[in-house]
Amino acid sequence: MIPLVSSIASVDLIRLRDRVLTAPCFAGTAGDYPWDRWEKAALEAGVRNDLAGLGRAVFREAFQHDWSNELKAECGWIDGGAEMILHALAAPDEAVTRWEALIEADGYPDEMEAPRIDLDPYELADRLEAVGVKSSIVRT
């Protein structure tokens, strides 16, 4: 499968998983946990400071509070947070709403109040291109 966006600025989204999820979760070094590495990558990719901090909190809480596997996947624990970065750039308001709801509900969100960020690849590509991020989507 070809990724929608392979890199943003200096952030290789294809290898982000290796960069982020190789940090230890236990007995790690302060500032070098997976969620810290994700926040650094998000900032490098151009995610707003406040949104990168919120994403870091969601990434951390999903692990520390043992959210469902489905929510952990949504919060970066499969792809290293690549999709989170794309959502933060393409749909920042939706990301804030969703991530704040996840934190508030401690992993048990009311899907009616804070629906998942569900953008089809074309809409995601359009939104990313609107903020200056080129995608691999080719329209004929």
Secondary structure, 3 states (H helix, E strand, C coil): CCCCCCEECCEECCCHHHHHHCCCCCCCCCCCCHHHHHHHHHHHHCCCHHHHHHHHHHHHHHHHCCCCHHHHHHCCCCCCCHHHHHHHHHCHHHHHHHHHHHHHCCCCCCCCCCCCCCCCHHHHHHHHHHCCCCCCCCCC
